[in-house]
């Protein structure tokens, strides 16, 4: 009985996913959430995350991320963001990883991180920047003001040295 339920849930998740990645939804358009579509609706959230991870569905990823941020449970989203960032080179997911490692709360700064986590965070920030994430552009320009902007691979090499 449990295996049949698990199979049915997997089939539902796969069918709920769209075949092609969808262009990112603008944040201002994602402000309206139906109450039944909340982070506490595990079937809905699992289907969004499954679509993002298995199919690279950017809309599903953006909605799941928005739900976690709205519920102030961003830290729980790190694994999903890392998986989507690495598997699909998703610029939004890379920027999310940077924010979560750096600390998304007000006053969080790179200088407060240990060297290994700082290199890890900068790798994902620069990868997001290289992939064209608008939010990353202003942050990179702020961090590297007046200096040449390095490639993300530099920080991954530094991370590996630690």
C-alpha atoms as a printed R data frame, in Angstrom:
    type eleno elety resid chain resno      x      y       z
1   ATOM     1    CA   UNK     A     1  0.000  0.000   0.000
2   ATOM     2    CA   UNK     A     2  2.811  2.412   0.897
3   ATOM     3    CA   UNK     A     3  4.692  1.616  -2.308
4   ATOM     4    CA   UNK     A     4  1.564  2.192  -4.400
5   ATOM     5    CA   UNK     A     5  1.063  5.573  -2.715
6   ATOM     6    CA   UNK     A     6  4.715  6.479  -3.302
7   ATOM     7    CA   UNK     A     7  4.467  5.495  -6.982
8   ATOM     8    CA   UNK     A     8  1.273  7.493  -7.366
9   ATOM     9    CA   UNK     A     9  2.915 10.540  -5.783
10  ATOM    10    CA   UNK     A    10  5.956 10.240  -8.079
11  ATOM    11    CA   UNK     A    11  3.718  9.965 -11.151
12  ATOM    12    CA   UNK     A    12  1.801 13.052  -9.988
13  ATOM    13    CA   UNK     A    13  5.043 15.008  -9.551
14  ATOM    14    CA   UNK     A    14  6.334 14.004 -12.984
15  ATOM    15    CA   UNK     A    15  3.047 14.833 -14.703
16  ATOM    16    CA   UNK     A    16  2.879 18.183 -12.912
17  ATOM    17    CA   UNK     A    17  6.219 19.209 -14.400
18  ATOM    18    CA   UNK     A    18  6.352 20.963 -17.722
19  ATOM    19    CA   UNK     A    19  8.589 19.680 -20.470
20  ATOM    20    CA   UNK     A    20 10.554 22.875 -21.158
21  ATOM    21    CA   UNK     A    21 12.086 25.286 -18.664
22  ATOM    22    CA   UNK     A    22  9.948 28.386 -18.426
23  ATOM    23    CA   UNK     A    23 11.276 31.924 -18.349
24  ATOM    24    CA   UNK     A    24 11.666 33.365 -14.877
25  ATOM    25    CA   UNK     A    25  8.589 34.934 -13.391
26  ATOM    26    CA   UNK     A    26  9.006 38.532 -12.319
27  ATOM    27    CA   UNK     A    27  9.054 38.891  -8.489
28  ATOM    28    CA   UNK     A    28  6.229 41.444  -8.474
29  ATOM    29    CA   UNK     A    29  4.003 38.907 -10.271
30  ATOM    30    CA   UNK     A    30  4.674 36.289  -7.597
31  ATOM    31    CA   UNK     A    31  3.249 38.330  -4.735
32  ATOM    32    CA   UNK     A    32 -0.199 36.740  -4.959
33  ATOM    33    CA   UNK     A    33 -0.269 33.308  -3.363
34  ATOM    34    CA   UNK     A    34 -3.386 31.272  -2.888
35  ATOM    35    CA   UNK     A    35 -3.736 30.117   0.734
36  ATOM    36    CA   UNK     A    36 -3.877 26.456  -0.335
37  ATOM    37    CA   UNK     A    37 -0.495 26.918  -2.020
38  ATOM    38    CA   UNK     A    38  1.631 27.531   1.030
39  ATOM    39    CA   UNK     A    39  4.821 26.059   2.370
40  ATOM    40    CA   UNK     A    40  2.715 23.929   4.728
41  ATOM    41    CA   UNK     A    41  1.035 22.212   1.784
42  ATOM    42    CA   UNK     A    42  3.602 19.420   1.497
43  ATOM    43    CA   UNK     A    43  2.207 17.874  -1.692
44  ATOM    44    CA   UNK     A    44  2.298 21.235  -3.474
45  ATOM    45    CA   UNK     A    45  5.794 22.107  -2.220
46  ATOM    46    CA   UNK     A    46  7.134 18.626  -3.013
47  ATOM    47    CA   UNK     A    47  5.755 18.858  -6.544
48  ATOM    48    CA   UNK     A    48  7.355 22.300  -7.069
49  ATOM    49    CA   UNK     A    49 10.718 21.079  -5.788
50  ATOM    50    CA   UNK     A    50 10.467 17.871  -7.828
51  ATOM    51    CA   UNK     A    51  9.756 19.853 -10.998
52  ATOM    52    CA   UNK     A    52 12.677 22.166 -10.283
53  ATOM    53    CA   UNK     A    53 15.120 19.338  -9.565
54  ATOM    54    CA   UNK     A    54 14.013 16.695 -12.066
55  ATOM    55    CA   UNK     A    55 12.986 18.897 -14.987
56  ATOM    56    CA   UNK     A    56 14.843 22.158 -14.449
57  ATOM    57    CA   UNK     A    57 11.522 24.012 -14.319
58  ATOM    58    CA   UNK     A    58 12.547 27.589 -13.532
59  ATOM    59    CA   UNK     A    59  9.012 28.718 -12.702
60  ATOM    60    CA   UNK     A    60  8.602 25.893 -10.172
61  ATOM    61    CA   UNK     A    61 11.984 26.759  -8.656
62  ATOM    62    CA   UNK     A    62 11.101 30.470  -8.382
63  ATOM    63    CA   UNK     A    63  7.753 29.709  -6.739
64  ATOM    64    CA   UNK     A    64  9.280 27.272  -4.242
65  ATOM    65    CA   UNK     A    65 12.027 29.750  -3.361
66  ATOM    66    CA   UNK     A    66  9.471 32.541  -2.902
67  ATOM    67    CA   UNK     A    67  7.384 30.364  -0.567
68  ATOM    68    CA   UNK     A    68 10.401 29.504   1.588
69  ATOM    69    CA   UNK     A    69 11.494 33.153   1.779
70  ATOM    70    CA   UNK     A    70  7.980 34.293   2.610
71  ATOM    71    CA   UNK     A    71  7.784 31.786   5.452
72  ATOM    72    CA   UNK     A    72 11.268 32.914   6.606
73  ATOM    73    CA   UNK     A    73 12.529 29.345   6.264
74  ATOM    74    CA   UNK     A    74 15.209 30.043   3.648
75  ATOM    75    CA   UNK     A    75 17.837 27.862   5.320
76  ATOM    76    CA   UNK     A    76 15.684 24.794   4.652
77  ATOM    77    CA   UNK     A    77 15.903 25.595   0.932
78  ATOM    78    CA   UNK     A    78 19.703 25.392   0.648
79  ATOM    79    CA   UNK     A    79 19.842 21.796  -0.628
80  ATOM    80    CA   UNK     A    80 17.278 22.531  -3.345
81  ATOM    81    CA   UNK     A    81 19.085 25.723  -4.385
82  ATOM    82    CA   UNK     A    82 22.461 23.932  -4.526
83  ATOM    83    CA   UNK     A    83 21.019 21.068  -6.559
84  ATOM    84    CA   UNK     A    84 19.309 23.335  -9.107
85  ATOM    85    CA   UNK     A    85 22.349 25.641  -9.305
86  ATOM    86    CA   UNK     A    86 24.738 22.782  -9.993
87  ATOM    87    CA   UNK     A    87 22.508 20.621 -12.180
88  ATOM    88    CA   UNK     A    88 21.028 23.340 -14.403
89  ATOM    89    CA   UNK     A    89 23.391 26.348 -14.009
90  ATOM    90    CA   UNK     A    90 20.401 28.354 -12.830
91  ATOM    91    CA   UNK     A    91 21.485 31.925 -12.093
92  ATOM    92    CA   UNK     A    92 18.694 32.543  -9.584
93  ATOM    93    CA   UNK     A    93 19.604 29.379  -7.647
94  ATOM    94    CA   UNK     A    94 23.290 30.381  -7.627
95  ATOM    95    CA   UNK     A    95 22.359 33.768  -6.188
96  ATOM    96    CA   UNK     A    96 20.158 32.072  -3.594
97  ATOM    97    CA   UNK     A    97 23.088 29.852  -2.513
98  ATOM    98    CA   UNK     A    98 25.255 32.971  -2.146
99  ATOM    99    CA   UNK     A    99 22.596 34.656  -0.010
100 ATOM   100    CA   UNK     A   100 22.092 31.617   2.191
101 ATOM   101    CA   UNK     A   101 25.819 31.045   2.773
102 ATOM   102    CA   UNK     A   102 26.525 34.734   3.301
103 ATOM   103    CA   UNK     A   103 23.541 35.153   5.562
104 ATOM   104    CA   UNK     A   104 20.409 36.752   4.224
105 ATOM   105    CA   UNK     A   105 19.641 38.775   7.340
106 ATOM   106    CA   UNK     A   106 20.305 42.518   7.533
107 ATOM   107    CA   UNK     A   107 23.922 43.263   8.371
108 ATOM   108    CA   UNK     A   108 25.292 39.990   7.003
109 ATOM   109    CA   UNK     A   109 28.700 40.557   5.451
110 ATOM   110    CA   UNK     A   110 31.272 38.431   3.695
111 ATOM   111    CA   UNK     A   111 33.967 39.616   6.090
112 ATOM   112    CA   UNK     A   112 32.202 37.734   8.891
113 ATOM   113    CA   UNK     A   113 32.577 34.376   7.132
114 ATOM   114    CA   UNK     A   114 35.471 31.999   7.613
115 ATOM   115    CA   UNK     A   115 37.758 31.745   4.529
116 ATOM   116    CA   UNK     A   116 36.273 28.477   3.236
117 ATOM   117    CA   UNK     A   117 32.661 29.672   3.384
118 ATOM   118    CA   UNK     A   118 33.653 33.063   1.969
119 ATOM   119    CA   UNK     A   119 35.233 31.380  -1.077
120 ATOM   120    CA   UNK     A   120 32.159 29.140  -1.444
121 ATOM   121    CA   UNK     A   121 29.779 32.121  -1.275
122 ATOM   122    CA   UNK     A   122 31.846 34.191  -3.725
123 ATOM   123    CA   UNK     A   123 31.986 31.267  -6.153
124 ATOM   124    CA   UNK     A   124 28.172 31.132  -6.319
125 ATOM   125    CA   UNK     A   125 27.812 34.918  -6.461
126 ATOM   126    CA   UNK     A   126 30.222 35.155  -9.394
127 ATOM   127    CA   UNK     A   127 28.687 32.128 -11.106
128 ATOM   128    CA   UNK     A   128 25.293 33.825 -10.814
129 ATOM   129    CA   UNK     A   129 26.833 37.010 -12.222
130 ATOM   130    CA   UNK     A   130 28.395 35.079 -15.132
131 ATOM   131    CA   UNK     A   131 25.010 33.503 -15.868
132 ATOM   132    CA   UNK     A   132 23.396 36.956 -16.064
133 ATOM   133    CA   UNK     A   133 21.493 37.301 -12.771
134 ATOM   134    CA   UNK     A   134 20.538 40.974 -12.371
135 ATOM   135    CA   UNK     A   135 20.688 40.890  -8.562
136 ATOM   136    CA   UNK     A   136 24.217 39.497  -8.698
137 ATOM   137    CA   UNK     A   137 25.459 42.266 -10.983
138 ATOM   138    CA   UNK     A   138 24.943 45.062  -8.461
139 ATOM   139    CA   UNK     A   139 26.339 42.958  -5.607
140 ATOM   140    CA   UNK     A   140 29.471 42.017  -7.597
141 ATOM   141    CA   UNK     A   141 30.028 45.651  -8.583
142 ATOM   142    CA   UNK     A   142 29.713 46.642  -4.919
143 ATOM   143    CA   UNK     A   143 32.143 43.960  -3.663
144 ATOM   144    CA   UNK     A   144 34.757 44.403  -6.405
145 ATOM   145    CA   UNK     A   145 34.410 48.168  -6.753
146 ATOM   146    CA   UNK     A   146 37.350 49.536  -8.744
147 ATOM   147    CA   UNK     A   147 38.976 46.088  -9.051
148 ATOM   148    CA   UNK     A   148 38.914 43.562 -11.857
149 ATOM   149    CA   UNK     A   149 36.120 41.012 -11.414
150 ATOM   150    CA   UNK     A   150 37.590 37.504 -11.162
151 ATOM   151    CA   UNK     A   151 36.094 34.362 -12.678
152 ATOM   152    CA   UNK     A   152 34.011 32.164 -10.380
153 ATOM   153    CA   UNK     A   153 36.429 29.285 -10.967
154 ATOM   154    CA   UNK     A   154 39.118 31.202  -9.044
155 ATOM   155    CA   UNK     A   155 37.068 30.996  -5.852
156 ATOM   156    CA   UNK     A   156 36.294 27.314  -6.362
157 ATOM   157    CA   UNK     A   157 40.044 26.665  -6.601
158 ATOM   158    CA   UNK     A   158 40.604 28.690  -3.424
159 ATOM   159    CA   UNK     A   159 37.810 26.759  -1.724
160 ATOM   160    CA   UNK     A   160 39.452 23.466  -2.678
161 ATOM   161    CA   UNK     A   161 42.798 24.596  -1.181
162 ATOM   162    CA   UNK     A   162 41.349 25.184   2.288
